[in-house]
Amino acid sequence: MAKRSSGRGFFRNALNAIVAARAAQAERYVSETLLMLGDDAPKANGLTRQQLRHKRSGYFYL
């Protein structure tokens, strides 16, 4: 059996891409929710409103 030069298979790469996309989607959802709660929620989590606005502005492809 020949060894692949890439080191990873197609399905492993696809799974990793799906997991990364879902994690980014969850982070955007949490950022949006924290922004809706008011000024105290981001401060309690150690974030500023500007950081949350930046996190929620990402794109997703899944």
C-alpha positions in Angstrom: 0.0 0.0 0.0 1.4 3.4 -1.0 1.7 6.1 1.6 0.0 9.3 0.9 2.2 12.4 0.6 -0.3 14.7 2.1 -0.5 12.8 5.4 -4.2 13.2 5.8 -7.1 11.8 3.9 -9.9 13.6 2.1 -12.6 12.8 4.7 -10.4 13.9 7.6 -9.8 17.3 5.9 -13.5 17.6 5.2 -14.4 16.8 8.8 -11.9 19.3 10.1 -13.3 22.0 7.8 -16.8 21.3 9.0 -15.8 21.4 12.7 -14.0 24.7 12.2 -16.9 26.2 10.4 -19.4 25.2 13.1 -17.1 26.5 15.8 -16.9 29.9 14.0 -20.7 29.9 13.6 -21.2 29.2 17.4 -18.7 32.0 18.2 -20.7 34.5 16.0 -23.9 33.4 17.6 -22.6 33.9 21.2 -21.1 37.3 20.2 -24.5 38.4 18.8 -26.3 37.2 21.9 -23.8 39.0 24.3 -24.3 42.2 22.3 -28.1 42.0 22.7 -27.9 41.5 26.5 -26.3 44.9 27.3 -23.1 46.4 28.5 -22.6 44.2 31.5 -22.5 40.8 29.7 -19.4 41.5 27.6 -17.6 43.0 30.6 -18.3 39.9 32.7 -16.7 37.8 30.0 -13.6 40.1 29.7 -14.6 41.4 26.2 -15.4 44.8 24.8 -18.3 45.6 22.6 -15.9 46.4 19.8 -14.3 42.9 20.0 -17.8 41.3 19.9 -18.7 43.4 16.8 -15.6 42.2 15.1 -16.2 38.5 15.9 -19.8 38.6 14.6 -18.9 40.0 11.3 -17.3 36.9 9.9 -18.5 34.9 6.9 -19.4 31.3 6.8 -19.7 28.8 3.9 -21.7 25.9 5.4 
